[in-house]
Amino acid sequence: VEDQLDPDSELMKRPRNTRTEIVDYILNDLKDAITYLKEQDNNATRRVHRDVARALKSEVALFAATWEKYHRAENDPFYDKTLTNPDAKIKEWLELAATAAKEVIDRNVWSIHSTGKPLTDYRDMFIDTDLSDNQEVLWWKEYNASAGIGHNVTYYACQGGGQIGVSASLVDDYLTIDGKPFTGNAKLEAKRTYGAELSPELRDPRLSQTVFMPGQQIRNDGTLYAWPPLDATNYHQNTTGYSILKYEEFNTSNSAAYTTANRSQAPAIQVRYADILLNYAEALAELDGANNASEIQKALHPLRVRVNMPDVDFDREYNTDADYPFHNLDKYIQAVRRERRVEKALENCRLTDILRWAAADELIVGKTPTGALYTGSTLGEHFEGIMTVGSNIWLKDGYIVSFNNTNYPNGWQFDVDRDYLLPIRQEMVGGLTGGLWEQNPGW
């Protein structure tokens, strides 16, 4: 559809296009956008520009390629069955993703934000209220509480709660400080002392800049984080034992952010240079990880340098533990997926990644998400007599479960033949399209 349509128009009565046709149409639109938008070397205008369009082009092409590749491998109902040469199309999209990202990289304008403070630079970027001089951020939205434009992130998170919490799955995916998977007895022993596993002396420093650990400042009155508020009964409650630091304005002079709704001012970063580097690395890994290994390492190098982590080593980092969801993936794809997860933690892309990787069977179906170790840990000792298992806290194998799982003994449910897509509104399947649209599979 290239023109605005009257809802009663006969033009509405047409069948759905294939996924491939839609993707190629979007990519062609983005090609035009790159042509007609202005080239910019900073984000000062707060407007989209060519590199934002290039970033979106890389994202769309990578999404399309991986969706087609992995859903086709599952032989589920969600890939494009009209493709006569799917391998060639997947390769074409991956090459477009890599090329669009490389065009941004080769401009040598943008860079990973680093002031030489590996323990704070990553964290600070997400609460800096003025990113106009930040060359990692291509496009962002500013908030200004005094002008009546704010949000509630700090309001809900300023005591470590917000009725949310980080999962153990995410926490465990950060490498050790020497660049190895966090596994075995060392992992279990670190969990027995609350907060020890989060220490930047032990783990990738991005972890302690994403999840609060004891002793870190949590509010501008000098209050330090000590324990997650598992026993809170309102929106200040934490649900997993891991409290979110990322986005929480712990040092703001705007005290109303802690006490008043819609006064938080942490910026909304729409596109940052890390996104481009991660898209580029993943596209290269999907195309040919072995032959592209050095280029992947080079792309991810700035992300590691910022937090004083060793460069990617595909053999050293390869997690072959049987309980690690991606232990069967090749080492190049596994490495870039992990890097994407930790660098982009809590940035609203994890579910999209799971869907395009057709990974719900590994990561969702039958899983009971857990949080911090409770039984046999200092966390459990601290809350003894306050929390009652099965009443106001629930456990699985000694780990906190973020909800009452009594009625969910088999964990999360997800129909792999239906739930990768949402249902289409009945009006679209029926009258508006003259019955030419088919409902999505399984609905």
C-alpha positions as CSV (number, residue, x, y, z in Angstrom):
1,V,0.0,0.0,0.0
2,E,1.7,3.2,-1.2
3,D,-1.2,5.7,-0.9
4,Q,-3.5,6.6,2.0
5,L,-6.6,4.5,1.7
6,D,-10.3,5.2,2.4
7,P,-11.4,2.5,4.9
8,D,-14.2,1.5,2.6
9,S,-12.1,1.4,-0.5
10,E,-12.0,-1.6,-2.7
11,L,-8.3,-1.3,-2.5
12,M,-8.5,-2.7,1.1
13,K,-9.7,-6.0,-0.3
14,R,-6.4,-7.5,-1.1
15,P,-4.5,-10.5,0.3
16,R,-1.5,-10.1,2.7
17,N,1.9,-9.7,1.2
18,T,4.6,-12.2,2.1
19,R,7.1,-11.5,4.8
20,T,9.8,-11.2,2.1
21,E,7.9,-8.6,0.1
22,I,7.2,-6.5,3.3
23,V,10.9,-6.7,4.4
24,D,12.2,-5.7,1.0
25,Y,9.7,-2.8,0.8
26,I,10.8,-1.5,4.2
27,L,14.5,-1.8,3.2
28,N,13.8,0.1,0.0
29,D,12.1,2.8,2.0
30,L,15.2,3.0,4.3
31,K,17.4,3.2,1.2
32,D,15.5,6.3,0.1
33,A,15.6,7.7,3.7
34,I,19.4,7.4,3.7
35,T,19.5,9.2,0.4
36,Y,17.3,12.1,1.4
37,L,18.1,12.6,5.1
38,K,20.9,14.9,6.2
39,E,24.3,13.6,7.2
40,Q,25.1,14.6,10.8
41,D,28.1,14.2,12.9
42,N,26.3,14.6,16.3
43,N,22.9,14.3,17.9
44,A,22.4,18.0,18.6
45,T,19.3,18.5,16.4
46,R,17.5,15.6,18.1
47,R,16.2,14.7,14.6
48,V,16.7,11.5,12.7
49,H,19.5,11.6,10.2
50,R,21.3,9.3,7.7
51,D,23.1,7.2,10.3
52,V,19.9,6.6,12.2
53,A,18.4,5.3,9.0
54,R,21.4,3.1,8.4
55,A,21.2,1.8,11.9
56,L,17.5,0.9,11.4
57,K,18.3,-0.7,8.0
58,S,20.9,-2.9,9.7
59,E,18.4,-3.9,12.4
60,V,15.6,-4.7,10.0
61,A,17.8,-6.7,7.7
62,L,19.3,-8.7,10.6
63,F,15.9,-9.3,12.1
64,A,14.5,-10.6,8.7
65,A,17.5,-12.8,8.1
66,T,17.6,-14.5,11.5
67,W,13.9,-14.9,11.7
68,E,13.9,-16.6,8.3
69,K,16.9,-18.8,9.1
70,Y,15.9,-20.0,12.6
71,H,12.1,-20.4,12.0
72,R,12.9,-22.3,8.8
73,A,15.3,-24.6,10.8
74,E,12.4,-25.3,13.2
75,N,10.1,-26.0,10.3
76,D,7.4,-24.0,12.1
77,P,4.5,-22.0,10.5
78,F,6.3,-18.7,10.6
79,Y,8.9,-18.5,7.8
80,D,8.2,-17.5,4.2
81,K,7.2,-20.7,2.4
82,T,7.1,-18.9,-1.0
83,L,10.9,-18.4,-1.1
84,T,12.5,-20.5,-3.8
85,N,16.0,-19.9,-2.8
86,P,15.9,-19.0,1.0
87,D,19.6,-19.4,1.6
88,A,20.4,-16.7,-1.0
89,K,17.8,-14.4,0.5
90,I,19.0,-14.9,4.0
91,K,22.6,-14.2,2.9
92,E,21.4,-11.1,1.0
93,W,19.8,-9.7,4.1
94,L,22.8,-10.5,6.3
95,E,25.0,-8.7,3.9
96,L,22.7,-5.7,3.9
97,A,22.8,-5.6,7.7
98,A,26.6,-5.8,7.8
99,T,27.0,-3.2,5.0
100,A,24.6,-0.7,6.6
101,A,26.3,-1.0,10.0
102,K,29.8,-0.8,8.3
103,E,28.8,2.5,6.6
104,V,28.2,4.0,10.0
105,I,31.4,2.6,11.4
106,D,33.5,3.8,8.4
107,R,32.4,7.3,8.8
108,N,34.5,7.4,12.0
109,V,32.2,9.9,13.6
110,W,30.6,8.0,16.4
111,S,32.4,6.2,19.3
112,I,31.7,4.3,22.5
113,H,31.3,6.7,25.4
114,S,34.3,6.4,27.7
115,T,36.0,8.9,30.0
116,G,38.5,6.3,31.4
117,K,36.2,5.3,34.3
118,P,35.4,1.6,33.6
119,L,33.4,1.3,36.8
120,T,31.0,4.1,36.0
121,D,31.0,5.2,32.4
122,Y,28.5,2.7,31.2
123,R,26.0,3.4,34.0
124,D,26.4,7.2,33.8
125,M,25.4,7.3,30.1
126,F,21.8,6.2,31.0
127,I,21.2,8.9,33.6
128,D,23.0,11.8,32.0
129,T,20.2,14.3,31.4
130,D,22.1,16.0,28.5
131,L,23.5,13.7,25.9
132,S,24.1,16.3,23.3
133,D,27.9,16.0,23.6
134,N,27.8,12.2,23.8
135,Q,29.2,10.7,20.5
136,E,27.8,7.2,21.3
137,V,24.2,8.4,21.1
138,L,22.9,9.0,17.6
139,W,19.3,9.9,18.6
140,W,17.7,10.4,22.0
141,K,14.7,11.8,23.8
142,E,15.2,14.4,26.5
143,Y,13.1,14.7,29.6
144,N,12.6,17.8,31.7
145,A,10.6,17.6,34.8
146,S,10.3,21.4,35.3
147,A,8.7,21.6,31.9
148,G,6.2,18.8,32.8
149,I,7.9,16.2,30.7
150,G,9.1,13.3,32.9
151,H,8.6,9.6,33.5
152,N,8.5,7.2,36.6
153,V,11.6,5.0,36.4
154,T,13.5,6.5,39.3
155,Y,10.2,7.0,41.3
156,Y,9.6,3.3,41.2
157,A,13.2,2.1,41.4
158,C,14.7,4.5,44.0
159,Q,14.4,2.0,46.9
160,G,15.5,-1.0,44.8
161,G,12.0,-2.2,44.0
162,G,9.4,-1.2,41.4
163,Q,7.7,-4.6,41.7
164,I,10.3,-5.9,39.3
165,G,13.7,-7.5,39.5
166,V,16.5,-8.9,37.3
167,S,16.7,-12.6,36.6
168,A,19.5,-14.9,37.7
169,S,19.7,-16.0,34.0
170,L,20.8,-12.5,33.0
171,V,23.1,-12.1,36.0
172,D,24.8,-15.4,35.3
173,D,25.4,-14.5,31.7
174,Y,28.0,-11.8,32.5
175,L,31.5,-13.2,32.1
176,T,34.1,-13.2,34.9
177,I,36.5,-10.3,34.9
178,D,39.1,-12.5,33.1
179,G,36.6,-13.2,30.3
180,K,35.4,-16.7,31.2
181,P,31.8,-18.1,31.7
182,F,30.6,-17.8,35.3
183,T,30.0,-21.4,36.2
184,G,30.5,-24.3,38.7
185,N,31.3,-24.1,42.3
186,A,32.8,-20.6,42.1
187,K,29.4,-19.3,41.0
188,L,27.5,-21.1,43.8
189,E,29.9,-19.9,46.5
190,A,29.7,-16.3,45.3
191,K,25.9,-16.5,45.5
192,R,26.0,-17.5,49.1
193,T,27.1,-14.0,50.2
194,Y,24.6,-11.6,48.9
195,G,26.1,-9.2,46.3
196,A,29.4,-11.0,46.0
197,E,28.6,-12.3,42.6
198,L,28.0,-8.8,41.3
199,S,31.4,-7.4,42.2
200,P,33.4,-5.8,39.4
201,E,36.4,-7.4,40.9
202,L,34.9,-10.8,40.0
203,R,32.6,-10.0,37.0
204,D,32.2,-7.9,33.9
205,P,31.8,-4.4,35.4
206,R,28.7,-3.8,33.3
207,L,26.9,-6.1,35.8
208,S,27.5,-3.8,38.8
209,Q,26.4,-0.9,36.7
210,T,23.2,-2.6,35.8
211,V,22.2,-4.4,39.1
212,F,22.6,-2.8,42.5
213,M,25.1,-4.4,44.9
214,P,25.5,-3.6,48.6
215,G,27.3,-0.4,49.3
216,Q,26.4,1.5,46.2
217,Q,24.6,4.9,46.5
218,I,20.9,4.6,45.7
219,R,19.6,8.1,46.5
220,N,21.1,11.6,46.6
221,D,20.7,11.9,50.4
222,G,23.7,9.5,50.7
223,T,21.6,6.4,51.3
224,L,23.5,3.2,50.3
225,Y,21.9,0.1,48.9
226,A,22.0,-2.8,51.4
227,W,19.3,-5.4,50.8
228,P,16.6,-5.7,48.1
229,P,13.2,-4.7,49.5
230,L,11.6,-8.2,49.2
231,D,9.3,-7.4,52.1
232,A,7.8,-4.2,50.7
233,T,4.1,-4.4,50.0
234,N,3.7,-1.7,47.4
235,Y,5.5,-0.6,44.3
236,H,8.8,-0.4,46.2
237,Q,8.9,-4.2,46.4
238,N,11.7,-6.1,44.6
239,T,10.6,-9.5,43.2
240,T,13.9,-11.4,42.5
241,G,16.6,-10.2,44.9
242,Y,18.4,-8.3,42.2
243,S,17.5,-4.6,42.1
244,I,17.8,-2.5,38.9
245,L,20.5,0.2,38.9
246,K,20.5,1.0,35.2
247,Y,18.4,4.2,34.6
248,E,18.0,4.9,38.3
249,E,19.0,8.5,39.0
250,F,20.8,7.8,42.2
251,N,22.7,11.1,42.3
252,T,20.1,13.6,40.9
253,S,19.6,17.0,42.5
254,N,16.0,16.7,41.4
255,S,14.8,15.1,44.6
256,A,11.2,15.0,43.3
257,A,12.3,12.1,41.0
258,Y,12.2,9.9,44.2
259,T,8.9,11.1,45.6
260,T,6.7,12.3,42.8
261,A,5.3,10.6,39.8
262,N,6.4,11.8,36.3
263,R,9.5,13.6,37.6
264,S,12.2,11.2,36.5
265,Q,14.5,12.6,33.8
266,A,16.8,9.8,32.7
267,P,17.0,10.1,28.9
268,A,15.5,7.7,26.4
269,I,18.3,6.6,24.1
270,Q,16.8,5.5,20.8
271,V,19.9,4.6,18.9
272,R,23.5,4.3,20.1
273,Y,26.7,3.3,18.5
274,A,26.8,0.1,20.5
275,D,23.7,-1.0,18.6
276,I,25.5,-0.6,15.3
277,L,28.6,-2.6,16.5
278,L,26.4,-5.4,17.8
279,N,24.4,-5.6,14.6
280,Y,27.6,-5.7,12.6
281,A,29.2,-8.4,14.7
282,E,26.1,-10.6,14.7
283,A,25.6,-10.3,10.9
284,L,29.3,-11.3,10.4
285,A,28.9,-14.3,12.8
286,E,25.8,-15.5,11.0
287,L,27.5,-15.1,7.6
288,D,30.7,-16.9,8.5
289,G,32.0,-16.6,12.0
290,A,35.2,-18.4,11.5
291,N,36.4,-16.3,8.6
292,N,35.0,-13.1,10.2
293,A,36.5,-13.8,13.6
294,S,39.0,-11.0,13.7
295,E,36.5,-8.4,12.3
296,I,34.0,-9.5,15.0
297,Q,36.6,-9.0,17.7
298,K,37.5,-5.6,16.3
299,A,33.8,-4.5,16.3
300,L,33.3,-5.6,19.9
301,H,36.6,-4.3,21.1
302,P,35.3,-0.8,22.1
303,L,32.5,-2.3,24.3
304,R,35.1,-4.4,26.2
305,V,37.6,-1.5,26.5
306,R,35.0,0.8,28.1
307,V,34.7,-1.6,31.1
308,N,38.3,-2.8,31.1
309,M,37.3,-6.3,30.0
310,P,39.6,-8.5,27.8
311,D,38.8,-8.7,24.1
312,V,36.5,-11.5,22.9
313,D,38.1,-14.9,22.8
314,F,35.7,-17.3,21.2
315,D,37.3,-20.4,22.7
316,R,37.8,-19.0,26.2
317,E,34.2,-17.7,26.4
318,Y,32.5,-20.7,24.8
319,N,30.0,-22.0,27.4
320,T,29.4,-25.7,26.8
321,D,27.6,-26.4,30.1
322,A,24.6,-28.6,29.4
323,D,22.2,-26.2,31.2
324,Y,23.4,-23.2,29.2
325,P,20.6,-22.6,26.6
326,F,22.9,-21.9,23.6
327,H,25.5,-24.5,24.4
328,N,24.9,-26.1,21.0
329,L,25.4,-22.9,19.0
330,D,28.7,-22.4,17.2
331,K,31.1,-20.4,19.3
332,Y,31.0,-17.2,17.2
333,I,27.2,-16.8,17.3
334,Q,27.1,-17.7,21.0
335,A,29.6,-15.0,21.8
336,V,27.9,-12.2,19.9
337,R,24.5,-13.2,21.4
338,R,25.9,-13.0,24.9
339,E,27.6,-9.7,24.2
340,R,24.3,-8.3,22.9
341,R,22.5,-9.5,26.0
342,V,24.8,-7.9,28.5
343,E,25.5,-4.7,26.6
344,K,21.8,-4.2,25.9
345,A,20.4,-5.5,29.2
346,L,17.0,-3.9,30.1
347,E,16.8,-2.0,26.9
348,N,13.7,-3.7,25.7
349,C,15.2,-5.9,23.0
350,R,15.5,-9.4,24.6
351,L,12.0,-10.6,23.7
352,T,12.4,-9.5,20.1
353,D,15.7,-11.4,20.0
354,I,14.2,-14.5,21.4
355,L,11.4,-14.4,18.8
356,R,13.7,-13.8,15.8
357,W,16.0,-16.6,16.9
358,A,13.0,-19.0,17.3
359,A,14.4,-19.7,20.8
360,A,11.2,-19.8,22.9
361,D,11.5,-23.6,23.1
362,E,14.9,-23.1,24.9
363,L,14.3,-19.9,26.8
364,I,10.6,-19.8,27.7
365,V,8.7,-23.1,27.4
366,G,8.5,-24.8,30.7
367,K,11.0,-22.4,32.4
368,T,10.4,-21.0,35.9
369,P,12.5,-17.8,36.1
370,T,14.4,-17.5,39.3
371,G,16.3,-14.7,41.0
372,A,18.9,-14.6,43.8
373,L,19.9,-17.6,45.9
374,Y,17.8,-17.4,49.1
375,T,18.2,-20.8,50.9
376,G,21.7,-21.1,52.4
377,S,22.7,-17.5,51.6
378,T,23.1,-14.3,53.7
379,L,20.0,-13.0,51.9
380,G,17.8,-15.7,53.3
381,E,19.4,-15.2,56.7
382,H,18.7,-11.5,56.6
383,F,15.0,-12.0,55.9
384,E,14.5,-15.0,58.3
385,G,11.3,-14.3,60.3
386,I,10.2,-11.6,57.9
387,M,9.6,-13.7,54.7
388,T,7.6,-16.9,54.8
389,V,8.1,-19.4,52.0
390,G,4.8,-20.1,50.3
391,S,3.2,-17.0,51.8
392,N,5.1,-13.9,50.8
393,I,8.0,-15.4,49.0
394,W,8.3,-18.4,46.7
395,L,11.3,-20.5,46.0
396,K,12.5,-23.0,43.4
397,D,15.5,-25.1,44.4
398,G,16.4,-22.5,46.9
399,Y,16.2,-19.5,44.5
400,I,13.6,-16.8,44.6
401,V,10.7,-17.1,42.2
402,S,9.3,-13.7,41.2
403,F,5.6,-14.8,41.5
404,N,3.4,-17.4,43.2
405,N,4.2,-20.4,41.1
406,T,1.9,-22.8,42.9
407,N,-0.5,-22.9,39.9
408,Y,2.3,-23.0,37.4
409,P,4.2,-26.2,38.3
410,N,5.4,-26.7,34.7
411,G,6.7,-23.1,34.3
412,W,6.0,-20.6,31.6
413,Q,3.8,-21.6,28.8
414,F,4.3,-20.7,25.1
415,D,2.8,-22.4,22.1
416,V,5.6,-22.6,19.6
417,D,3.1,-23.2,16.8
418,R,1.2,-20.0,17.6
419,D,2.7,-17.5,20.0
420,Y,5.6,-16.2,17.9
421,L,2.9,-13.9,16.3
422,L,0.0,-12.1,17.8
423,P,-3.5,-12.6,16.4
424,I,-4.9,-10.2,13.8
425,R,-7.9,-8.2,14.7
426,Q,-11.1,-10.0,13.5
427,E,-12.2,-6.9,11.5
428,M,-9.1,-7.3,9.3
429,V,-9.6,-10.9,8.7
430,G,-13.3,-10.3,7.9
431,G,-15.0,-7.4,6.3
432,L,-12.3,-4.8,5.9
433,T,-10.2,-7.0,3.6
434,G,-13.1,-8.8,2.0
435,G,-12.1,-12.1,3.7
436,L,-8.8,-12.2,1.8
437,W,-6.6,-12.1,4.9
438,E,-5.9,-15.3,6.8
439,Q,-5.5,-15.3,10.6
440,N,-2.0,-16.0,11.9
441,P,-1.2,-19.6,12.6
442,G,-2.9,-21.2,15.6
443,W,-5.3,-18.4,16.5
